[in-house]
Amino acid sequence: MAVQCTIFTHKDCLLHDTGEGHPEQIARLVVILEALKKPQFKNLVWQEAPKADIEDLCRAHSVEYVREMLQAAPASGYRALDSDTIISPKSIESALRSAGAVVAAVDDVLTGKTKTAFCAVRPPGHHATKYRAMGFCIFNNLAVGGLHAVRVHGLKRVAIVDFDVHHGNGTADIIDGHPEFLFISTHQHPFYPHTGDPLTTGKLGNIVNVPLQSGDGSGEFRQAYAEKILPALNAFKPELVLVSAGFDAHKDDPLAGLRLTEDDYAWVTGELKKVADKHCEGRIVSALEGGYNLEALAASVAAHVGALMPC
């Protein structure tokens, strides 16, 4: 019998040093791992994330970009890939584990080893495009995993749902033109990365952007899901649900202006689980994106994973 929920992580993800004062800090993962080791999570199964291989990465990114990133880490100190994306000597190791975690989680969910999975990894991924790093992201972890599901496991309908406060522009860029995908994003708009307009639906009409305004909270968020997102997901009938789980839409997050709480994250996870239970035997793979208030992040991840656990 499959276990209910598996956590994929690796100690290498604690080695991605972004420098003093950077919001995407090592402490983010530390508090998450501490939260998930509390007694209420005793039934979680823990797995070490492998490294993604070049073939995995090149399904989502250009060969030239992958080669560049594999050589990008400085021997010491820091290097800026863009104004926000800072790497240090072990950062690419971390990025390979982050993408590899999602690939391994997809394998385990699709082969019945676990019902659901949460990838407690960093750096995040949803801003990384086919050709460039940006917004704290190096490899697009969910796009790598989603394309693995399509190319290796033969899936025809993969849904990627992104509730990070920032639009998942990189994911949209990579899956645009791929008919096997439905990409749905709620995000504060207008806001970084200045994409995600509701009229932008992609080459095949399979990108759904549902922007929220600064100050919006639970009511607006849940209404967006009830009226637009859940109907779109049910119409699509996914064979696998992937979640870009960013928690920076929390009311206490310092980088944005939405007003969600951990209860909203438990609710939306429960709703996504209903969709997965209806269409794809409950198969969900979630991966960490944003969330920069440490206390709010730990509580929100606990709510999210707690909702992934029950039968």
C-alpha positions in Angstrom: 0.0 0.0 0.0 1.3 3.4 -0.9 2.3 5.8 1.8 0.2 8.9 2.0 2.8 11.7 1.8 6.5 11.8 1.2 8.9 14.7 1.8 11.8 15.0 -0.7 14.7 17.1 0.5 18.5 17.1 0.8 21.1 18.7 3.0 22.7 20.2 -0.1 19.7 22.6 -0.3 21.0 24.2 2.9 24.3 25.1 1.2 22.8 27.6 -1.2 24.2 30.8 0.4 22.7 34.0 -1.1 24.5 36.4 1.2 23.6 38.5 4.2 20.2 40.1 4.0 18.9 38.2 1.0 15.3 37.1 1.5 15.8 33.7 -0.1 18.0 32.5 2.8 19.0 29.2 4.3 16.8 29.7 7.3 13.7 29.3 5.2 14.4 25.6 4.7 15.6 25.2 8.3 12.3 26.3 9.8 10.3 24.2 7.3 12.3 21.1 8.2 11.8 21.8 11.9 8.1 22.2 11.4 7.7 19.0 9.5 9.5 17.0 12.2 6.9 17.8 14.9 4.7 15.0 16.2 1.7 15.6 14.0 3.9 14.7 11.0 5.2 11.4 12.4 3.7 9.5 9.5 5.5 11.4 6.8 8.1 9.4 4.8 11.4 11.2 4.1 13.4 10.7 1.0 16.7 12.2 -0.1 16.4 14.1 -3.3 18.7 12.9 -6.1 20.4 15.3 -8.5 18.6 16.0 -11.8 20.5 14.8 -14.7 21.2 16.8 -17.9 18.5 15.1 -19.9 15.9 16.1 -17.2 17.1 19.7 -17.3 17.3 20.0 -21.1 13.6 19.1 -21.4 12.8 22.4 -19.8 15.9 24.5 -20.6 18.1 25.0 -23.6 21.3 22.9 -23.8 23.3 26.1 -23.8 21.7 27.4 -20.7 22.1 24.2 -18.8 25.8 24.0 -19.7 26.3 27.6 -18.6 24.6 27.0 -15.2 26.6 23.8 -14.5 29.7 26.0 -14.8 28.3 29.1 -13.1 29.2 28.7 -9.5 32.1 30.8 -8.3 35.0 29.2 -6.6 34.4 31.5 -3.6 32.2 34.4 -2.7 29.1 35.3 -4.7 28.0 35.8 -8.2 24.9 37.6 -9.4 23.0 35.9 -12.2 20.7 38.8 -12.2 20.0 41.6 -9.7 18.0 39.2 -7.5 19.5 35.8 -8.2 22.8 35.3 -6.2 24.8 32.1 -6.2 27.8 30.9 -4.2 30.1 27.8 -4.5 27.4 25.2 -3.7 24.4 26.8 -5.3 24.3 24.7 -8.4 24.5 21.6 -6.3 21.4 22.8 -4.4 19.6 23.6 -7.7 20.3 20.2 -9.1 18.8 18.6 -5.9 15.8 20.9 -6.2 15.0 19.9 -9.7 15.9 16.3 -9.0 13.5 16.2 -6.0 10.6 16.9 -8.3 11.6 14.3 -10.8 11.9 11.7 -8.1 8.6 12.7 -6.5 6.9 12.4 -9.9 8.4 9.0 -10.3 7.2 7.8 -6.9 3.7 9.3 -7.3 3.2 7.9 -10.7 4.5 4.4 -9.8 2.3 4.3 -6.7 5.0 4.5 -4.1 3.3 7.5 -2.5 0.0 9.3 -2.9 1.4 12.8 -2.6 4.7 14.5 -2.2 6.1 17.8 -1.0 9.6 18.9 -2.1 11.2 20.9 0.7 13.9 22.3 -1.5 15.6 25.6 -2.5 16.4 27.4 -4.7 12.9 27.8 -6.0 12.1 27.5 -9.7 9.0 29.1 -11.2 10.7 32.3 -12.5 13.5 30.4 -14.4 12.7 30.5 -18.1 14.0 28.2 -20.8 17.0 30.5 -21.4 17.7 32.4 -18.1 17.8 32.5 -14.4 15.7 35.2 -12.6 13.9 36.0 -9.4 15.9 33.7 -7.1 15.4 30.8 -9.5 18.0 28.7 -11.4 16.2 25.7 -12.8 12.5 25.5 -13.2 11.8 22.6 -10.9 8.1 22.0 -11.7 8.6 22.4 -15.4 11.5 19.8 -15.3 9.2 17.4 -13.3 6.2 18.0 -15.5 8.1 17.4 -18.7 9.6 14.2 -17.1 6.0 13.1 -16.5 5.1 13.7 -20.1 8.2 12.4 -21.9 9.1 9.5 -19.6 5.7 8.4 -18.2 3.6 9.2 -21.2 1.1 11.5 -19.5 -1.2 13.5 -21.7 -2.7 16.0 -19.1 -0.5 17.6 -16.4 -1.9 20.5 -14.4 0.5 23.0 -12.8 -1.1 25.2 -10.2 0.9 28.2 -8.9 -0.3 30.1 -5.8 2.9 32.0 -5.2 2.3 35.7 -4.9 4.5 36.3 -8.0 3.4 35.1 -11.4 5.2 31.9 -12.5 6.5 33.5 -15.7 9.2 30.9 -16.2 6.8 28.0 -16.0 4.4 29.7 -18.4 7.3 30.4 -20.8 8.5 26.7 -20.8 5.1 25.0 -21.1 3.7 27.4 -23.7 3.0 25.4 -26.8 2.9 22.1 -25.0 -0.6 20.7 -25.3 -0.1 18.2 -22.5 -0.2 21.0 -19.9 -2.6 23.4 -18.1 -0.9 26.2 -16.2 -2.9 28.2 -13.7 -1.6 31.0 -11.6 -3.0 33.3 -9.0 -0.7 36.2 -8.2 -0.6 39.8 -7.2 -0.9 42.1 -10.3 0.6 44.4 -11.4 3.8 43.2 -9.6 7.1 41.4 -10.2 7.8 39.9 -12.8 5.2 42.1 -14.5 3.6 39.2 -16.4 0.4 37.2 -15.8 -2.2 39.4 -17.5 -5.5 37.6 -17.6 -5.7 38.1 -21.4 -2.4 36.1 -21.8 -3.5 32.6 -22.5 -0.6 31.1 -24.4 -0.3 29.7 -27.9 -2.8 26.9 -27.2 -5.1 28.7 -24.7 -3.8 26.5 -21.9 -2.5 29.2 -19.6 -4.9 30.6 -17.1 -3.9 33.8 -15.2 -6.1 34.9 -12.4 -4.6 38.1 -11.0 -5.3 39.5 -7.5 -4.8 43.1 -6.3 -2.7 44.2 -3.4 -4.8 44.0 -0.3 -6.9 41.0 -1.5 -7.2 38.2 1.0 -9.1 35.0 1.7 -12.4 36.0 0.1 -10.9 37.1 -3.2 -8.5 34.1 -3.3 -11.1 31.5 -2.6 -13.5 33.1 -5.0 -10.9 32.9 -7.8 -10.6 29.2 -7.1 -14.3 28.5 -6.8 -15.3 30.5 -9.9 -12.4 30.0 -12.3 -9.6 27.7 -11.3 -11.4 24.6 -9.9 -13.8 24.5 -12.9 -10.8 24.8 -15.3 -9.0 22.0 -13.5 -12.1 19.7 -13.5 -12.7 20.3 -17.2 -9.0 19.5 -17.9 -9.2 16.2 -15.9 -5.5 16.1 -15.0 -3.6 12.8 -14.8 -1.2 14.6 -12.3 -1.4 17.8 -10.3 1.8 19.7 -9.7 1.8 22.7 -7.3 4.1 25.6 -7.2 3.7 26.2 -3.5 4.8 29.7 -2.7 3.7 31.1 0.6 4.6 34.8 0.1 0.9 35.7 -0.4 0.7 35.4 3.4 -0.4 38.6 5.2 2.8 38.7 7.1 5.2 38.3 4.2 7.5 41.3 3.7 7.7 41.2 -0.1 4.1 41.5 -1.2 0.7 42.8 -0.4 -1.8 39.9 -0.4 -3.5 38.9 2.8 -3.7 35.1 3.0 -3.4 33.0 6.1 -2.3 29.5 6.7 -5.9 28.5 6.8 -6.2 29.6 3.2 -3.2 27.3 2.3 -4.9 24.4 4.0 -8.1 25.1 2.2 -6.6 25.5 -1.3 -4.6 22.3 -0.8 -7.7 20.5 0.2 -9.5 21.7 -2.9 -6.7 20.6 -5.2 -6.7 17.3 -3.4 -10.4 16.9 -4.3 -9.5 17.5 -7.9 -6.7 15.0 -7.8 -8.8 12.4 -6.0 -11.5 12.8 -8.6 -9.4 12.6 -11.7 -6.0 11.0 -11.0 -6.1 8.8 -7.9 -5.0 11.7 -5.7 -1.6 12.2 -7.3 -0.1 15.5 -6.3 3.5 16.7 -6.3 4.2 20.0 -4.6 7.4 22.0 -4.5 8.4 25.0 -2.4 8.6 28.4 -4.1 8.5 31.6 -2.2 7.7 32.7 1.4 9.9 35.0 3.3 8.5 35.6 6.8 10.0 32.6 8.6 7.2 32.1 11.2 4.5 32.5 8.6 6.4 30.2 6.2 6.7 27.4 8.7 3.1 27.6 9.7 1.9 27.8 6.1 4.0 24.8 4.9 2.7 22.8 7.9 -0.9 23.6 6.9 -0.2 22.7 3.3 1.5 19.4 4.1 -1.1 18.6 6.7 -3.8 18.9 4.1 -1.8 16.6 1.7 -1.6 13.8 4.3 -5.2 12.7 5.2 -6.7 9.9 3.1 
